[in-house]
Amino acid sequence: MKKIYKEANKAEIETTVNVLYSENKLSIYTNKVDLQRQLNKLLGEPQKELKIKRSITGSIWEISLDDKSKISKVILKANLYEL
């Protein structure tokens, strides 16, 4: 099934990367459509998709801090800081 993404208002586009030490994981949230598609290809399905009706408005991925290969893939290949 094809995913339908809803583009956020330009002023409200955000991406957050949190290191959750107590849970030993890296959490990535974004509502930027291009980045969601890119992370979907790199990391697979997100742990959580935020939706309005059937449109995806944001996605959350969680990566174990022990999974060095996934973390380096994200840093090297995902364009996290594109302006």
Backbone as a printed PyTorch tensor [residue, N CA C, xyz], in Angstrom:
tensor([[[ 0.8390, -1.1820,  0.0000],
         [ 0.0000,  0.0000,  0.0000],
         [ 0.8890,  1.2540,  0.0000]],

        [[ 0.5630,  2.1990, -0.8390],
         [ 1.3370,  3.4370, -0.9510],
         [ 1.0310,  4.3430,  0.2380]],

        [[ 2.0990,  4.8710,  0.8180],
         [ 1.9280,  5.7680,  1.9580],
         [ 1.6000,  7.1730,  1.4730]],

        [[ 0.7000,  7.8240,  2.1720],
         [ 0.3160,  9.1960,  1.8460],
         [ 0.8510, 10.0880,  2.9590]],

        [[ 1.7270, 11.0160,  2.5910],
         [ 2.3000, 11.9400,  3.5670],
         [ 1.6590, 13.3050,  3.4220]],

        [[ 1.4650, 13.9560,  4.5550],
         [ 0.9240, 15.3140,  4.5460],
         [ 2.0610, 16.2680,  4.8770]],

        [[ 2.3420, 17.1880,  3.9520],
         [ 3.4130, 18.1660,  4.1460],
         [ 3.0030, 19.1550,  5.2260]],

        [[ 3.8950, 19.3650,  6.1960],
         [ 3.6230, 20.3240,  7.2720],
         [ 3.8130, 21.7420,  6.7530]],

        [[ 3.2060, 22.6740,  7.4300],
         [ 3.4050, 24.0920,  7.1530],
         [ 4.9110, 24.3730,  7.2700]],

        [[ 5.4770, 25.1400,  6.3210],
         [ 6.9270, 25.4010,  6.2790],
         [ 7.4900, 25.8100,  7.6460]],

        [[ 6.7740, 26.6650,  8.3580],
         [ 7.2520, 27.1640,  9.6470],
         [ 7.2070, 26.0860, 10.7380]],

        [[ 6.5000, 24.9880, 10.4770],
         [ 6.3320, 23.9590, 11.5000],
         [ 7.1140, 22.6820, 11.2090]],

        [[ 7.9450, 22.6900, 10.1560],
         [ 8.7340, 21.4980,  9.8430],
         [ 9.8320, 21.3500, 10.8850]],

        [[ 9.9460, 20.1300, 11.4320],
         [10.9620, 19.9020, 12.4550],
         [11.4600, 18.4640, 12.4280]],

        [[12.6790, 18.3110, 12.8930],
         [13.2790, 16.9960, 13.0700],
         [14.0050, 17.0440, 14.4000]],

        [[13.7440, 16.0610, 15.2580],
         [14.4640, 16.0060, 16.5310],
         [15.1580, 14.6560, 16.6400]],

        [[16.3830, 14.7050, 17.1420],
         [17.1620, 13.5020, 17.3850],
         [17.5040, 13.5170, 18.8660]],

        [[17.0280, 12.5220, 19.5850],
         [17.2730, 12.4480, 21.0280],
         [18.0510, 11.1920, 21.3630]],

        [[19.0200, 11.3350, 22.2570],
         [19.7450, 10.1830, 22.7760],
         [19.1330,  9.8810, 24.1350]],

        [[18.4700,  8.7280, 24.2240],
         [17.8160,  8.3310, 25.4710],
         [18.7300,  7.3270, 26.1720]],

        [[19.6400,  7.8350, 26.9840],
         [20.6620,  6.9930, 27.6040],
         [20.0640,  5.9100, 28.4860]],

        [[19.0450,  6.2530, 29.2810],
         [18.4680,  5.2700, 30.2110],
         [17.7830,  4.1210, 29.4650]],

        [[17.3020,  4.4090, 28.2400],
         [16.6540,  3.3650, 27.4400],
         [17.6010,  2.7920, 26.3870]],

        [[18.8310,  3.3060, 26.3520],
         [19.8620,  2.8500, 25.4100],
         [19.4040,  2.9300, 23.9600]],

        [[18.7930,  4.0770, 23.5970],
         [18.3550,  4.2160, 22.2080],
         [18.4350,  5.6400, 21.7000]],

        [[18.4800,  5.7270, 20.3780],
         [18.4610,  6.9890, 19.6580],
         [17.0580,  7.1110, 19.0810]],

        [[16.4060,  8.2220, 19.3410],
         [15.0440,  8.4300, 18.8590],
         [15.0550,  9.5660, 17.8350]],

        [[14.4940,  9.3000, 16.6630],
         [14.4400, 10.3170, 15.6020],
         [12.9740, 10.5690, 15.2620]],

        [[12.5630, 11.8350, 15.3740],
         [11.2060, 12.2330, 14.9740],
         [11.3330, 13.2550, 13.8550]],

        [[10.5230, 13.1250, 12.8300],
         [10.4700, 14.1590, 11.7960],
         [ 9.0770, 14.2410, 11.1960]],

        [[ 8.7340, 15.4490, 10.7510],
         [ 7.4920, 15.6230,  9.9910],
         [ 7.8230, 16.1130,  8.5840]],

        [[ 9.1090, 16.0430,  8.2210],
         [ 9.5560, 16.4470,  6.8890],
         [ 9.3710, 15.2590,  5.9400]],

        [[ 8.5440, 15.4290,  4.9340],
         [ 8.1480, 14.3340,  4.0500],
         [ 9.3370, 13.6530,  3.3820]],

        [[10.2450, 14.4290,  2.7760],
         [11.3960, 13.8310,  2.0880],
         [12.2450, 13.0060,  3.0420]],

        [[12.4450, 13.5050,  4.2460],
         [13.2630, 12.8040,  5.2320],
         [12.5550, 11.5390,  5.7220]],

        [[11.2300, 11.5930,  5.8670],
         [10.4850, 10.3970,  6.2700],
         [10.6590,  9.2920,  5.2320]],

        [[10.5720,  9.6530,  3.9640],
         [10.7490,  8.6580,  2.8990],
         [12.1670,  8.0860,  2.9170]],

        [[13.1330,  8.9720,  3.1010],
         [14.5370,  8.5610,  3.1100],
         [14.8250,  7.6180,  4.2970]],

        [[14.3290,  7.9730,  5.4730],
         [14.5500,  7.1330,  6.6510],
         [13.8140,  5.8030,  6.5260]],

        [[12.6590,  5.8280,  5.8650],
         [11.9100,  4.5950,  5.6300],
         [12.7430,  3.6160,  4.8160]],

        [[13.4450,  4.1350,  3.7970],
         [14.3030,  3.2860,  2.9640],
         [15.5210,  2.8000,  3.7390]],

        [[16.1320,  3.6860,  4.5300],
         [17.3450,  3.3420,  5.2750],
         [17.0940,  2.4230,  6.4640]],

        [[16.0430,  2.7260,  7.2330],
         [15.8180,  2.0440,  8.5010],
         [14.6190,  1.1010,  8.5090]],

        [[13.8040,  1.1790,  7.4830],
         [12.5800,  0.3820,  7.4710],
         [11.4370,  1.1290,  8.1320]],

        [[10.3990,  0.4020,  8.4170],
         [ 9.1930,  1.0060,  8.9970],
         [ 9.4990,  1.6990, 10.3290]],

        [[ 8.8900,  2.8680, 10.5560],
         [ 9.0800,  3.5590, 11.8430],
         [ 8.3460,  2.8210, 12.9680]],

        [[ 8.7680,  3.0750, 14.2040],
         [ 8.0750,  2.4790, 15.3550],
         [ 6.6770,  3.0800, 15.4850]],

        [[ 6.5490,  4.3510, 15.0760],
         [ 5.2600,  5.0170, 15.2260],
         [ 5.0540,  6.0000, 14.0820]],

        [[ 3.8450,  6.0360, 13.5350],
         [ 3.4760,  7.0250, 12.5260],
         [ 2.3230,  7.8430, 13.0730]],

        [[ 2.4910,  9.1490, 13.0390],
         [ 1.4350, 10.0410, 13.4990],
         [ 0.5870, 10.3930, 12.2870]],

        [[-0.7330, 10.2760, 12.4250],
         [-1.6110, 10.4570, 11.2690],
         [-2.7610, 11.4070, 11.5630]],

        [[-3.1940, 12.0670, 10.4940],
         [-4.4670, 12.7880, 10.4960],
         [-5.2610, 12.1210,  9.3840]],

        [[-6.3610, 11.5100,  9.7550],
         [-7.1360, 10.6680,  8.8430],
         [-6.2050,  9.5940,  8.2830]],

        [[-5.9900,  9.5510,  6.9560],
         [-5.1160,  8.5250,  6.3960],
         [-3.7520,  9.0670,  5.9960]],

        [[-3.5120, 10.3560,  6.2340],
         [-2.2340, 10.9700,  5.8570],
         [-1.2510, 10.9330,  7.0210]],

        [[-0.0070, 10.5820,  6.7200],
         [ 1.0400, 10.5320,  7.7330],
         [ 1.5880, 11.9420,  7.9270]],

        [[ 1.5560, 12.4190,  9.1780],
         [ 2.0290, 13.7760,  9.4690],
         [ 3.3910, 13.7740, 10.1480]],

        [[ 3.8420, 12.6250, 10.6130],
         [ 5.1440, 12.5330, 11.2660],
         [ 5.4800, 11.0830, 11.5480]],

        [[ 6.7660, 10.7980, 11.7210],
         [ 7.2150,  9.4330, 11.9910],
         [ 8.3030,  9.4420, 13.0560]],

        [[ 8.3440,  8.3400, 13.8250],
         [ 9.3470,  8.1860, 14.8800],
         [10.0680,  6.8510, 14.6920]],

        [[11.3960,  6.9430, 14.6460],
         [12.2260,  5.7360, 14.5850],
         [13.0210,  5.6630, 15.8680]],

        [[13.2340,  4.4540, 16.3650],
         [14.0730,  4.2510, 17.5410],
         [15.1390,  3.2290, 17.1810]],

        [[16.3880,  3.5840, 17.4430],
         [17.5130,  2.7190, 17.1130],
         [18.2880,  2.4460, 18.3900]],

        [[18.6080,  1.1900, 18.6410],
         [19.4220,  0.8360, 19.7950],
         [20.7940,  1.4860, 19.6590]],

        [[21.3190,  2.0070, 20.7550],
         [22.6480,  2.6200, 20.7130],
         [23.7270,  1.5890, 20.3910]],

        [[23.3960,  0.3120, 20.5490],
         [24.3460, -0.7530, 20.2170],
         [24.4020, -1.0180, 18.7170]],

        [[23.3980, -0.5510, 17.9900],
         [23.3310, -0.7970, 16.5480],
         [24.1220,  0.2750, 15.7910]],

        [[25.4430,  0.1500, 15.8690],
         [26.3410,  1.1680, 15.2950],
         [26.1700,  1.3020, 13.7840]],

        [[25.8790,  0.2060, 13.0840],
         [25.7690,  0.2730, 11.6200],
         [24.5550,  1.1090, 11.2070]],

        [[23.4240,  0.9570, 11.8890],
         [22.2420,  1.7640, 11.5620],
         [22.4810,  3.2340, 11.8870]],

        [[23.1110,  3.4900, 13.0130],
         [23.3730,  4.8750, 13.4090],
         [24.3070,  5.5380, 12.4060]],

        [[25.3550,  4.8370, 11.9860],
         [26.2750,  5.4520, 11.0140],
         [25.6030,  5.6210,  9.6610]],

        [[24.7080,  4.7040,  9.2870],
         [23.9390,  4.8550,  8.0320],
         [23.1350,  6.1490,  8.0620]],

        [[22.4600,  6.3860,  9.1760],
         [21.6320,  7.5880,  9.3110],
         [22.5060,  8.8330,  9.2240]],

        [[23.6300,  8.8350,  9.9230],
         [24.4970, 10.0090,  9.9330],
         [25.1080, 10.2510,  8.5540]],

        [[25.5320,  9.1830,  7.8720],
         [26.1910,  9.3320,  6.5900],
         [25.2260,  9.5600,  5.4280]],

        [[24.0730,  8.8850,  5.4320],
         [23.2120,  8.8950,  4.2510],
         [21.9680,  9.7480,  4.3670]],

        [[21.4160,  9.8880,  5.5640],
         [20.1940, 10.6840,  5.7080],
         [20.5790, 12.1540,  5.7770]],

        [[19.8570, 12.9570,  5.0530],
         [20.1590, 14.3930,  5.0300],
         [19.4190, 15.0840,  6.1660]],

        [[19.8900, 14.8570,  7.3990],
         [19.2030, 15.3740,  8.5730],
         [19.2410, 16.8880,  8.6980]],

        [[20.2990, 17.5190,  8.1800],
         [20.4250, 18.9500,  8.3910],
         [20.2600, 19.7670,  7.1220]],

        [[19.4890, 19.2490,  6.1960],
         [19.2150, 20.0130,  4.9720],
         [18.3490, 21.2130,  5.3330]],

        [[18.7510, 22.3750,  4.8820],
         [17.9630, 23.5910,  5.1860],
         [16.9830, 23.8870,  4.0890]]])
